[in-house]
């Protein structure tokens, strides 16, 4: 079962247990009654593939109820079950799952670097753009880094492969000397005179990227 509440998220298994999930082997299970105790809703989370599966049981008949999953099904009764079902999943998502958008080793390394050096976490500002997030300074709220998932073609490359990219600030005097269309690109969706972009695919080492992050952070202090 795929549900939008869990898009780009991964379970925190300690939080699942705190919430009331019971671990049985590789499966974490939770059950709660909904719609005035007429139905039991069961939620299982796999520790192996992190997949979320649900089931709604009619407590009168003991049979599974599935109409709430049918988009075309309508009516106040179905609507009430669907609303309760989505409420439970949303609550589990908000309390037991964490953002997990960026998958590359490079992304994980630089995210941890920023966390340790500046104490900053990525901020997901746009509901309609769940694969884009920013870092910004605490003192002036200026952005100093943006991570996104985009098509390589948007960087001028001849590929529709999706890739994680990082936008950083740069001294305009330095920019022309590094942009090569291979490792470094003009700032994607940012001012191309003072921002540049890198793919987080190993073409630029995490160590080098972290050095650029420090420079971008310092430039952001100036506005």
Rosetta blueprint (number, residue, H / E / L):
1 X L
2 X L
3 X L
4 X H
5 X H
6 X H
7 X L
8 X L
9 X E
10 X E
11 X E
12 X L
13 X H
14 X H
15 X H
16 X H
17 X H
18 X H
19 X H
20 X L
21 X L
22 X E
23 X E
24 X E
25 X L
26 X L
27 X E
28 X E
29 X E
30 X E
31 X E
32 X E
33 X E
34 X E
35 X L
36 X L
37 X L
38 X L
39 X E
40 X E
41 X E
42 X E
43 X E
44 X E
45 X E
46 X E
47 X L
48 X L
49 X L
50 X L
51 X L
52 X E
53 X E
54 X E
55 X E
56 X E
57 X E
58 X E
59 X L
60 X L
61 X L
62 X L
63 X L
64 X E
65 X E
66 X L
67 X H
68 X H
69 X H
70 X L
71 X L
72 X L
73 X L
74 X L
75 X L
76 X H
77 X H
78 X H
79 X H
80 X H
81 X H
82 X H
83 X H
84 X H
85 X H
86 X H
87 X H
88 X H
89 X H
90 X H
91 X H
92 X H
93 X H
94 X H
95 X H
96 X H
97 X E
98 X E
99 X E
100 X L
101 X L
102 X L
103 X L
104 X L
105 X H
106 X H
107 X H
108 X H
109 X H
110 X H
111 X H
112 X H
113 X H
114 X H
115 X H
116 X H
117 X H
118 X H
119 X L
120 X L
121 X L
122 X L
123 X E
124 X L
125 X L
126 X L
127 X L
128 X L
129 X L
130 X L
131 X L
132 X E
133 X E
134 X E
135 X E
136 X E
137 X L
138 X L
139 X L
140 X L
141 X L
142 X L
143 X E
144 X E
145 X E
146 X E
147 X E
148 X E
149 X E
150 X E
151 X E
152 X H
153 X H
154 X H
155 X H
156 X L
157 X L
158 X L
159 X L
160 X L
161 X L
162 X E
163 X E
164 X E
165 X E
166 X E
167 X E
168 X E
169 X E
170 X L
171 X L
172 X H
173 X H
174 X H
175 X H
176 X H
177 X H
178 X H
179 X L
180 X L
181 X L
182 X L
183 X L
184 X L
185 X E
186 X E
187 X L
188 X L
189 X L
190 X L
191 X L
192 X L
193 X L
194 X L
195 X E
196 X E
197 X E
198 X E
199 X E
200 X L
201 X L
202 X L
203 X L
204 X L
205 X L
206 X H
207 X H
208 X H
209 X H
210 X H
211 X H
212 X H
213 X H
214 X H
215 X H
216 X H
217 X H
218 X H
219 X H
220 X H
221 X L
222 X L
223 X L
